Amino acid sequence: MRNPLRRVALLLLILMVFNSCASVEHGGNKSTEPKIPTEDTSGEINLKREDRIQVPGAIDFRISEYRELLNTAPLKGKPVFFVVVSRMYNREDEYEMGRRLLARQAAIFQNALVRGKALTVSNSRYEGTREVVDISYDESSMASLYDRIRVVEYYEDNMGSYMKGVLSGISLPSFEFARNGGGDVPAWFLEMPQYPGYLTAVGVSQRQMYFYKSLLESEEQTLLHIARQLNIGVSKERADIEIEGKGAAHRQSSLEEVETQVKGFYILDRHISEDGNTFYTLAVCPIK
């Protein structure tokens, strides 16, 4: 009769070998292998879905580690765009949506029709302004622009995805500007930079329910301010009201309307205040 201890030892050895093989088969070692970013046919980096950097929790764009994602100054003379994709039910879809939003940014950069209205109403005690912005662009151009954009940075957190893309085939100046890191107000807001042959504008918005909406509103405000410098029409109306026993009061309204083509609108930088409640955007546009 064989030694039962030898039979037990042999059985344990077989189980250990089986478990080791199963671990390798199910990708147990994949997490230790460094990701190699995908390259396109030109040899340049073009990140895919699997190349994303996953961040636990929510990214704080006010800290230096992620602050640079908001900076879209040209990269080696090529336009750079940044987009935010809110978390989707199927997270695999966020990559494709991000690529499309990058193409949308590029389409607006090429040519956008901007329609804006700002109604300001004031009286002896109150003054308020309401603005509406409508932006149209050539959607048919997005397919070709999609193919010309390389994804160079790609992050994912619990709230969504964040992408930076570079557009080939176009050259831009360097657009140097001062940056103050994590300060409450960006240096370029206190002293707006000037560039020969370009208009400069800054947009400001308050925090919205969703992060992407906060950035989008600030960007749209900046585009509207560029459009105002190109074309503007203003109509004003004032009404004096006599209130018995309280003298005279006045009510004044001003309607500002803009409708113009904007070509070359380009965002250089974004900034979020220390308390996270105010969003700033710096942009330029070539003078016609």
Residue pairs with C-beta under 8 A, 6 or more apart in sequence:
23 29
35 50
35 51
37 45
37 46
37 47
37 51
38 45
38 46
38 47
38 48
38 51
39 45
39 46
40 46
40 150
44 150
45 150
45 152
46 150
46 151
46 152
47 151
47 152
47 153
47 154
48 95
48 151
49 92
49 95
51 154
52 95
52 154
52 155
52 156
52 161
53 154
53 155
53 156
54 155
54 156
54 157
55 155
55 156
55 157
56 157
56 158
57 157
57 158
58 157
58 158
58 159
59 66
59 155
59 157
59 159
59 162
60 66
61 67
61 69
61 70
61 272
62 182
62 272
62 274
62 276
63 182
64 181
64 182
66 155
67 181
67 182
69 82
69 153
69 155
69 162
69 164
70 82
70 269
70 270
70 271
70 272
71 179
71 268
71 269
71 270
72 80
72 81
72 82
72 164
72 267
72 268
72 269
72 270
73 80
73 174
73 175
73 177
73 268
73 269
74 80
74 172
74 173
74 174
74 175
75 152
75 166
77 171
77 172
77 173
77 174
78 166
78 167
78 168
78 170
78 171
78 172
79 106
79 109
79 166
79 167
79 170
79 172
79 266
80 152
80 164
80 165
80 166
80 167
81 102
81 105
81 106
81 109
81 149
81 164
81 165
81 167
81 267
82 105
82 162
82 163
82 164
82 267
82 270
83 98
83 101
83 102
83 105
83 162
83 163
83 165
84 160
84 161
84 162
84 211
84 212
84 215
85 94
85 97
85 98
85 101
85 160
85 161
85 162
85 163
85 212
86 159
86 160
86 210
86 211
86 212
87 94
87 158
87 159
87 160
87 161
88 94
88 97
88 160
91 156
91 161
94 156
94 160
94 161
95 154
95 161
97 161
98 151
98 154
98 161
98 163
99 146
99 149
99 151
99 163
99 165
100 142
100 146
101 163
102 146
102 149
102 151
102 163
102 165
103 142
103 143
103 145
103 146
103 149
104 137
104 142
105 165
106 142
106 145
106 148
106 149
106 165
106 167
107 137
107 138
107 139
107 141
107 142
107 145
108 135
108 137
108 223
108 265
109 167
109 264
109 265
109 266
110 137
110 138
110 141
110 145
110 263
110 264
111 137
111 138
111 261
111 262
111 263
112 135
112 136
112 137
112 223
112 261
112 262
112 263
112 265
113 135
113 136
113 137
113 259
113 260
113 261
113 262
114 133
114 134
114 135
114 223
114 224
114 226
114 227
114 258
114 259
114 260
114 261
114 262
115 133
115 134
115 135
115 136
115 258
115 259
116 131
116 132
116 133
116 134
116 224
116 227
116 228
116 256
116 257
116 258
116 259
117 131
117 132
117 255
117 256
117 257
117 258
118 129
118 130
118 131
118 132
118 255
118 256
119 129
119 130
119 131
119 253
119 254
119 255
119 256
120 127
120 128
120 129
120 253
120 254
120 255
120 256
121 127
121 128
121 129
121 251
121 252
121 253
121 254
122 128
122 251
122 252
122 253
123 249
123 250
123 251
123 252
124 249
124 250
131 221
131 224
133 220
133 221
133 223
133 224
135 220
135 223
145 167
148 167
148 168
148 169
149 165
149 166
149 167
149 168
150 165
150 166
150 168
151 163
151 164
151 165
152 164
152 165
152 166
153 162
153 163
153 164
154 161
154 162
154 163
154 164
155 161
155 162
155 163
156 162
159 211
160 211
160 212
172 266
173 195
175 193
175 195
175 268
175 284
176 193
177 187
177 188
177 193
177 268
177 269
177 282
178 187
178 188
178 191
178 193
179 186
179 187
179 188
179 269
180 186
180 187
182 274
183 274
184 273
184 274
184 275
185 271
185 273
185 280
186 269
186 271
186 280
186 282
188 202
188 269
188 282
189 202
189 204
189 271
189 280
189 282
192 200
192 202
192 282
193 200
193 282
194 200
195 284
197 286
197 287
198 284
198 285
198 286
198 287
199 226
199 229
199 230
199 284
199 285
199 286
199 287
200 282
200 283
200 284
201 222
201 223
201 225
201 226
201 229
201 282
201 283
201 284
201 285
202 222
202 225
202 280
202 281
202 282
202 283
203 218
203 219
203 220
203 221
203 222
203 223
203 224
203 225
203 280
203 281
203 283
204 218
204 221
204 278
204 279
204 280
204 281
205 214
205 217
205 218
205 221
205 278
205 279
206 214
206 277
206 278
206 279
207 214
207 276
207 277
207 278
207 279
208 214
208 217
214 279
215 270
215 279
215 281
217 279
218 270
218 279
218 280
218 281
219 267
219 270
219 281
219 283
221 281
222 267
222 281
222 282
222 283
223 262
223 265
223 283
224 258
226 262
226 265
226 283
226 285
227 258
227 260
227 262
228 256
228 258
230 260
230 262
230 285
230 288
231 258
231 259
231 260
232 256
232 257
232 258
233 256
233 257
233 258
234 254
234 255
234 256
234 257
235 254
235 255
235 257
236 252
236 253
236 254
236 255
237 252
237 253
237 254
238 250
238 251
238 252
238 253
239 250
239 251
239 252
240 248
240 249
240 250
241 248
241 249
241 250
241 251
242 248
242 249
243 249
262 285
263 285
263 286
263 288
264 284
264 285
264 286
265 283
265 284
265 285
266 283
266 284
266 285
267 281
267 282
267 283
268 282
268 283
268 284
269 281
269 282
270 279
270 280
270 281
270 282
271 279
271 280
271 281
271 282
272 278
272 279
272 280
273 279
273 280
